[in-house]
Amino acid sequence: MIAVAGGTGTLGTRLVPCLAGQGHAVRVLTRDPARAAHLAGPGEVARADVPDARDVAKALDGAGTVISAVHGFGGPGGVSPASVDRAGNANLIGAAARAGASFVLVSVVGAAPAHPIELFRAKHAAEQTLRASGIPWTIVRATAFMETWATIMGGALQASGKILVFGRGDNPVNFVSATDVAALVELAATDPGLRGQVLQLGGPDNLTFNQVAALLQEAAGRTGKVRHVPRPVLQAIATLARAIKPALGRQARAALAMDTIDMTFDSTAARRPFPGLPNTDMPSALKELLA
Ligand SMILES: NC(=O)c1ccc[n+]([C@@H]2O[C@H](COP(=O)([O-])OP(=O)(O)OC[C@H]3O[C@@H](n4cnc5c(N)ncnc54)[C@H](OP(=O)(O)O)[C@@H]3O)[C@@H](O)[C@H]2O)c1
């Protein structure tokens, strides 16, 4: 049985039906089983809050492979990269070891101990915990999901006719479709030949957020006003929200980093061993999302 923590997310909802369609027994871990109602057909559902070690141990009972596609970037409250990506993944890895399961960790391209984005530091910590665990592992690192950002930016376009761009929006970022990442995670989970490897995946293009905003308007057939949140405003939010709204502070710091540091990626070499993997471009992902 393959247990998928994060099976209800953007990636998970694409991954779970693929695994079930290949004949694998799948168990989706979620904090709220109602969120997994649409997945109850392809898989069984287990309630688990990953920072709770007892929840996790119960939910992973009988698992042969565990996939972690969770993250705690957006909060709220105590939900954070520290509680979900560090502590939660440590619980999942520990319980997988006791169950004798192999482990696939979904991480981020650029995960590093001194990265300016807290999530990237927490993903690095989870990668280290997994490597030290002694269980068979595969790490899948992905760049930013097209669907996640199109939903954030497109939601504002639908609601207010405006598209929000954080910062200047002229820094190129690599975007990959969650559908393509799901296909690689499926391979990682089902091919024992991929154990002990770090697989990185990006999409075909490095795009600025200004370019994404233009593509989104084209796909939606709707012209909206592009509103930039200036860097000094992001800086002020990053500092002021730290104590009272940590998730907001985290998002502002991440937005500043994405507007300033190198977020490009060339996945030509990484894709070479997987010629059958889809390589969706942003216009196609937007078309599918809006359909
Ligand atoms: N989105 C991106 O741009 C991006 C880029 C690179 C890598 N990734 C990685 O890809 C994976 C999937 O991301 P996504 O964007 O698909 O996620 P998402 O749509 O934001 O969904 C987050 C998932 O995490 C689960 N989760 C969060 N806190 C949890 C907790 N305390 N206990 C149990 N489950 C918890 C949620 O489950 P419930 O709400 O059902 O409990 C949900 O399924 C993550 O590991 C992420 O770091 C994402």
The ligand as an SDF file (V2000), in Angstrom:
LIG
                    3D

 48 52  0  0  0  0  0  0  0  0999 V2000
    3.2740   24.5770   -4.8550 N   0  0  0  0  0  0  0  0  0  0  0  0
    4.5000   24.7540   -5.2790 C   0  0  0  0  0  0  0  0  0  0  0  0
    4.8200   25.7450   -5.9660 O   0  0  0  0  0  0  0  0  0  0  0  0
    5.5640   23.7170   -4.9600 C   0  0  0  0  0  0  0  0  0  0  0  0
    6.8240   23.8260   -5.5690 C   0  0  0  0  0  0  0  0  0  0  0  0
    7.8110   22.8670   -5.2930 C   0  0  0  0  0  0  0  0  0  0  0  0
    7.5360   21.8380   -4.4040 C   0  0  0  0  0  0  0  0  0  0  0  0
    6.3070   21.7790   -3.8010 N   0  0  0  0  0  0  0  0  0  0  0  0
    6.0710   20.6890   -2.8500 C   0  0  0  0  0  0  0  0  0  0  0  0
    5.1190   19.8070   -3.4220 O   0  0  0  0  0  0  0  0  0  0  0  0
    4.3380   19.2110   -2.3840 C   0  0  0  0  0  0  0  0  0  0  0  0
    2.8790   19.4380   -2.6830 C   0  0  0  0  0  0  0  0  0  0  0  0
    2.6220   20.8400   -2.6910 O   0  0  0  0  0  0  0  0  0  0  0  0
    1.1910   21.3980   -3.1230 P   0  0  0  0  0  0  0  0  0  0  0  0
    1.4000   22.7830   -3.6270 O   0  0  0  0  0  0  0  0  0  0  0  0
    0.5020   20.3900   -3.9590 O   0  0  0  0  0  0  0  0  0  0  0  0
    0.4740   21.4950   -1.7070 O   0  0  0  0  0  0  0  0  0  0  0  0
   -0.9300   22.1880   -1.3860 P   0  0  0  0  0  0  0  0  0  0  0  0
   -1.8330   22.1180   -2.5520 O   0  0  0  0  0  0  0  0  0  0  0  0
   -0.6720   23.5410   -0.7880 O   0  0  0  0  0  0  0  0  0  0  0  0
   -1.4990   21.2450   -0.2550 O   0  0  0  0  0  0  0  0  0  0  0  0
   -0.7920   21.0950    0.9650 C   0  0  0  0  0  0  0  0  0  0  0  0
   -0.9750   19.6690    1.4170 C   0  0  0  0  0  0  0  0  0  0  0  0
   -0.2860   19.5020    2.6690 O   0  0  0  0  0  0  0  0  0  0  0  0
   -1.1460   18.8410    3.5660 C   0  0  0  0  0  0  0  0  0  0  0  0
   -0.8380   19.2720    4.9330 N   0  0  0  0  0  0  0  0  0  0  0  0
   -0.4670   20.5190    5.3420 C   0  0  0  0  0  0  0  0  0  0  0  0
   -0.3120   20.5340    6.6710 N   0  0  0  0  0  0  0  0  0  0  0  0
   -0.5720   19.2700    7.1020 C   0  0  0  0  0  0  0  0  0  0  0  0
   -0.5950   18.6530    8.3790 C   0  0  0  0  0  0  0  0  0  0  0  0
   -0.2990   19.3270    9.4910 N   0  0  0  0  0  0  0  0  0  0  0  0
   -0.9090   17.3260    8.4740 N   0  0  0  0  0  0  0  0  0  0  0  0
   -1.2320   16.6310    7.3440 C   0  0  0  0  0  0  0  0  0  0  0  0
   -1.2410   17.1600    6.1050 N   0  0  0  0  0  0  0  0  0  0  0  0
   -0.9120   18.4730    5.9960 C   0  0  0  0  0  0  0  0  0  0  0  0
   -2.5470   19.2550    3.1750 C   0  0  0  0  0  0  0  0  0  0  0  0
   -3.4620   18.2490    3.5980 O   0  0  0  0  0  0  0  0  0  0  0  0
   -4.8830   18.5500    4.3320 P   0  0  0  0  0  0  0  0  0  0  0  0
   -5.1510   20.0240    4.1590 O   0  0  0  0  0  0  0  0  0  0  0  0
   -5.8540   17.6750    3.6170 O   0  0  0  0  0  0  0  0  0  0  0  0
   -4.6510   18.1500    5.7410 O   0  0  0  0  0  0  0  0  0  0  0  0
   -2.4380   19.3090    1.6560 C   0  0  0  0  0  0  0  0  0  0  0  0
   -2.6980   18.0570    1.0790 O   0  0  0  0  0  0  0  0  0  0  0  0
    4.8150   19.8360   -1.0820 C   0  0  0  0  0  0  0  0  0  0  0  0
    5.7550   19.0030   -0.4750 O   0  0  0  0  0  0  0  0  0  0  0  0
    5.4590   21.1340   -1.5430 C   0  0  0  0  0  0  0  0  0  0  0  0
    6.4240   21.6210   -0.6420 O   0  0  0  0  0  0  0  0  0  0  0  0
    5.3200   22.6690   -4.0720 C   0  0  0  0  0  0  0  0  0  0  0  0
  1  2  1  0
  2  3  2  0
  2  4  1  0
  4  5  1  0
  4 48  2  0
  5  6  2  0
  6  7  1  0
  7  8  2  0
  8  9  1  0
  8 48  1  0
  9 10  1  0
  9 46  1  0
 10 11  1  0
 11 12  1  0
 11 44  1  0
 12 13  1  0
 13 14  1  0
 14 15  2  0
 14 16  1  0
 14 17  1  0
 17 18  1  0
 18 19  2  0
 18 20  1  0
 18 21  1  0
 21 22  1  0
 22 23  1  0
 23 24  1  0
 23 42  1  0
 24 25  1  0
 25 26  1  0
 25 36  1  0
 26 27  1  0
 26 35  1  0
 27 28  2  0
 28 29  1  0
 29 30  1  0
 29 35  2  0
 30 31  1  0
 30 32  2  0
 32 33  1  0
 33 34  2  0
 34 35  1  0
 36 37  1  0
 36 42  1  0
 37 38  1  0
 38 39  2  0
 38 40  1  0
 38 41  1  0
 42 43  1  0
 44 45  1  0
 44 46  1  0
 46 47  1  0
M  CHG  2   8   1  16  -1
M  END
$$$$
